[in-house]
Every structure is written in structure tokens, then in C-alpha cells.
Amino acid sequence: MDWVKIVYSFILLVCGILIFVTSSSRKGDERRKFISTKAQSYAFVVVIGMLILEVVESIYRTFQGKSSYDSNGISPLIFLTMISVVYLITFLTYRKKYGD
């Protein structure tokens, strides 16, 4: 189980470095802000969607009579990894679409 955490930590670190490097490239103020804002808003929608699904699942488990403590919820490491990957992919996609 420890190797899974190491792999997720490595993916999170690589995505963080790539986000830092790709967002620091200069394209023009307005265009860079637009691309960054679009990627951030899409990542925010994904975060809100995941959290809503988690709340709905918790409510469903409560009404089914199952304890909400049976599931551990969202793992913070997996959550951060997924959000950083989503942001990186959307940022690179929008940069290619609206950039050069």
C-alpha cells in the first residue's frame, strides 16, 4: 500500500512542477490570464462536482441505514493529484487552443 502513496505523491509533484513551468511561460497578459482563468474554472467545476457526489453518497448511506463511518471519504492525496492532473490537462489544452 505504501508504493501507491509514493506513486501518487510523485504524480502530484510532477504535475505541480509542470503547472509552475507551463504557467510561467509568457504569451501576453490578457491571453495568459484568459487561459489560466479558463483552466482554473474547469478545475473548480471538477472539485465542486466531486464534493457534491461525496455529499450525495453520504446522504444516501445515511438513509440506507449504513454508517457514514464505513467509508473513509475522499483521500486528500488522491483528491489533490486528480485536481492537479485535471488543471494541467485543461491548461495545456486551452494554451494550445487559444495560445500559439
Backbone bond lengths (Angstrom), bond angles and torsions (degrees), N, CA, C in turn:
res aa  C-N    CA-C-N  psi(-1)  N-CA   C-N-CA  omega(-1)  CA-C   N-CA-C  phi
1 M - - - 1.443 - - 1.524 111.31 -
2 D 1.319 117.03 -28.13 1.458 119.82 -179.20 1.521 112.37 -67.18
3 W 1.331 116.96 -32.08 1.462 119.00 -179.15 1.521 110.96 -67.85
4 V 1.330 117.43 -28.46 1.462 120.73 176.96 1.530 109.85 -66.21
5 K 1.322 116.40 -42.63 1.460 120.05 178.12 1.522 111.36 -64.94
6 I 1.315 116.12 -37.43 1.466 120.06 178.75 1.527 110.57 -65.85
7 V 1.336 116.63 -42.81 1.463 120.47 179.18 1.526 110.51 -63.95
8 Y 1.330 117.56 -45.51 1.464 120.31 178.12 1.520 111.63 -63.62
9 S 1.315 117.97 -39.11 1.461 120.68 177.48 1.515 110.67 -63.76
10 F 1.323 116.75 -40.73 1.456 121.00 178.92 1.529 110.46 -65.07
11 I 1.329 117.57 -43.47 1.462 121.04 178.65 1.523 110.12 -62.53
12 L 1.330 117.09 -42.38 1.460 121.09 178.33 1.521 111.18 -62.33
13 L 1.310 117.04 -42.39 1.460 120.92 179.31 1.527 111.37 -65.08
14 V 1.321 117.49 -45.16 1.462 121.50 179.99 1.525 110.43 -63.09
15 C 1.328 117.15 -44.08 1.469 120.20 179.01 1.522 111.22 -64.29
16 G 1.315 117.11 -39.76 1.461 119.95 177.60 1.521 112.22 -62.24
17 I 1.324 116.02 -42.85 1.468 119.68 178.16 1.523 110.78 -65.66
18 L 1.339 117.31 -42.54 1.459 120.24 178.99 1.527 111.82 -65.08
19 I 1.323 117.19 -37.70 1.465 119.80 176.98 1.520 109.90 -63.57
20 F 1.311 117.19 -42.74 1.466 120.83 179.72 1.526 110.91 -63.49
21 V 1.327 116.65 -44.24 1.465 120.51 -177.27 1.522 110.95 -69.97
22 T 1.344 117.42 -44.88 1.464 118.98 -176.41 1.520 112.39 -71.60
23 S 1.331 117.50 -31.73 1.458 118.31 -178.78 1.527 111.68 -78.37
24 S 1.310 117.40 -16.93 1.462 119.08 -178.69 1.522 112.80 -86.81
25 S 1.327 117.84 -5.63 1.460 119.72 178.75 1.526 109.25 -71.21
26 R 1.318 116.50 139.13 1.462 122.04 -175.04 1.525 109.99 -91.57
27 K 1.307 117.07 123.68 1.450 122.21 177.38 1.523 111.61 -124.08
28 G 1.260 117.26 -20.67 1.453 123.31 -172.79 1.513 106.59 136.87
29 D 1.291 115.77 141.66 1.455 119.94 -172.84 1.521 113.57 -59.52
30 E 1.330 117.69 -54.75 1.458 120.69 -174.60 1.523 111.26 -66.96
31 R 1.301 116.21 -42.75 1.455 120.08 -178.48 1.520 110.65 -66.70
32 R 1.317 117.81 -42.28 1.467 121.26 179.40 1.529 111.05 -64.08
33 K 1.319 115.86 -42.04 1.462 119.53 177.68 1.525 111.23 -64.45
34 F 1.338 116.53 -40.83 1.457 120.69 179.68 1.526 111.41 -62.92
35 I 1.323 116.49 -45.92 1.462 121.25 -179.60 1.521 110.08 -64.32
36 S 1.307 117.13 -44.94 1.457 121.18 179.92 1.530 111.20 -64.32
37 T 1.315 116.85 -40.74 1.458 120.72 179.54 1.518 111.54 -65.53
38 K 1.322 117.32 -41.16 1.468 120.43 178.22 1.518 110.65 -63.41
39 A 1.314 117.75 -43.78 1.466 121.03 -179.84 1.524 110.92 -66.59
40 Q 1.319 117.08 -40.41 1.463 120.53 178.71 1.522 111.45 -65.66
41 S 1.312 116.84 -40.09 1.460 119.21 -179.38 1.524 111.03 -67.98
42 Y 1.314 117.92 -37.88 1.464 120.16 177.65 1.530 110.46 -66.55
43 A 1.324 117.68 -42.59 1.461 120.71 177.63 1.527 110.56 -63.96
44 F 1.320 117.30 -36.44 1.462 121.30 177.93 1.528 110.79 -64.93
45 V 1.328 117.32 -40.72 1.463 121.37 177.47 1.526 110.11 -62.05
46 V 1.318 117.39 -40.28 1.459 120.72 178.04 1.526 110.73 -64.82
47 V 1.322 117.46 -42.44 1.476 121.18 178.44 1.524 110.41 -61.18
48 I 1.315 116.91 -48.48 1.460 120.64 -179.56 1.524 110.33 -62.82
49 G 1.321 117.67 -41.29 1.464 121.23 177.84 1.518 112.29 -60.81
50 M 1.315 116.64 -43.51 1.466 119.98 178.80 1.525 111.13 -64.71
51 L 1.310 116.74 -42.26 1.464 120.22 -179.91 1.534 111.67 -66.89
52 I 1.323 117.40 -38.37 1.460 120.62 176.57 1.529 110.18 -63.75
53 L 1.325 117.03 -43.35 1.463 119.92 177.47 1.529 111.50 -61.52
54 E 1.309 116.77 -38.18 1.463 120.35 178.70 1.528 111.19 -66.31
55 V 1.323 117.37 -39.94 1.465 121.07 178.06 1.528 110.42 -67.00
56 V 1.331 116.93 -42.90 1.459 120.71 178.84 1.524 110.16 -62.54
57 E 1.315 117.30 -41.74 1.463 120.07 177.77 1.529 111.09 -63.08
58 S 1.308 117.18 -40.83 1.462 121.04 178.45 1.528 111.34 -64.09
59 I 1.333 116.91 -41.81 1.463 120.75 177.83 1.523 110.27 -65.00
60 Y 1.315 117.12 -42.69 1.461 121.69 178.94 1.528 110.63 -61.02
61 R 1.317 116.59 -44.89 1.472 119.91 178.72 1.526 111.36 -63.35
62 T 1.309 116.95 -35.96 1.459 120.45 179.14 1.530 110.86 -66.01
63 F 1.325 117.01 -44.09 1.454 120.21 179.80 1.527 113.00 -71.57
64 Q 1.313 117.65 -24.15 1.458 121.02 177.54 1.524 111.53 -80.72
65 G 1.301 117.02 -7.66 1.454 121.25 179.05 1.509 113.40 88.62
66 K 1.297 117.33 1.41 1.465 120.59 176.77 1.517 108.37 -84.52
67 S 1.293 114.97 145.25 1.448 119.56 179.88 1.522 109.66 -70.42
68 S 1.307 116.15 140.89 1.465 119.64 177.67 1.520 110.99 -74.21
69 Y 1.341 116.06 -9.32 1.453 119.72 178.78 1.520 111.88 -84.53
70 D 1.343 117.89 -4.90 1.461 120.61 178.05 1.521 111.37 -67.09
71 S 1.311 116.49 -36.05 1.460 119.64 178.34 1.523 108.86 -101.40
72 N 1.299 115.27 149.87 1.461 120.42 -177.72 1.519 112.63 -86.00
73 G 1.308 117.49 -8.50 1.457 120.23 -177.93 1.520 110.64 84.33
74 I 1.294 115.39 -156.39 1.459 121.33 -178.77 1.520 108.93 -85.55
75 S 1.306 115.85 129.06 1.454 119.97 175.00 1.535 108.59 -72.66
76 P 1.314 118.52 128.28 1.470 120.13 -178.01 1.527 113.14 -61.10
77 L 1.317 117.14 -36.31 1.459 120.00 -179.24 1.521 111.11 -67.71
78 I 1.312 116.71 -44.64 1.462 120.39 178.41 1.526 110.12 -66.94
79 F 1.325 116.96 -38.71 1.457 121.57 179.08 1.532 110.74 -61.67
80 L 1.317 117.48 -48.75 1.472 120.68 179.27 1.517 111.68 -64.56
81 T 1.333 116.67 -39.19 1.456 120.12 179.08 1.523 110.61 -63.02
82 M 1.315 116.31 -46.22 1.455 119.62 -178.54 1.533 111.60 -64.61
83 I 1.313 116.85 -42.13 1.462 119.94 -179.48 1.528 110.82 -66.39
84 S 1.320 117.30 -40.10 1.465 118.96 179.15 1.523 111.34 -67.53
85 V 1.330 117.26 -36.53 1.471 120.33 176.80 1.522 109.92 -66.95
86 V 1.325 117.86 -42.93 1.469 121.19 178.28 1.523 110.01 -61.55
87 Y 1.335 117.04 -45.37 1.466 119.92 -179.86 1.527 110.93 -63.44
88 L 1.327 116.53 -43.48 1.461 119.51 -178.74 1.524 111.16 -63.27
89 I 1.317 117.00 -45.14 1.468 120.25 -178.78 1.524 110.75 -65.02
90 T 1.330 117.49 -44.70 1.462 118.79 179.73 1.525 111.62 -68.57
91 F 1.325 117.00 -35.75 1.461 119.45 178.08 1.532 110.59 -63.74
92 L 1.325 116.48 -45.85 1.466 119.52 179.40 1.528 111.47 -66.21
93 T 1.340 116.65 -36.15 1.467 120.10 178.71 1.520 110.76 -66.53
94 Y 1.319 117.42 -47.47 1.462 120.19 179.72 1.522 111.52 -68.11
95 R 1.333 116.95 -33.60 1.468 118.93 177.75 1.520 110.57 -65.57
96 K 1.329 116.18 -38.67 1.469 118.89 178.18 1.526 110.35 -70.99
97 K 1.333 117.12 -37.78 1.468 121.64 -177.57 1.531 111.97 -71.85
98 Y 1.328 117.15 -47.02 1.465 121.15 -174.87 1.530 113.56 -103.56
99 G 1.326 116.59 -7.41 1.461 119.91 -177.06 1.504 112.42 -84.63
100 D 1.294 114.25 -122.07 1.479 120.87 -175.85 1.467 110.86 -56.71
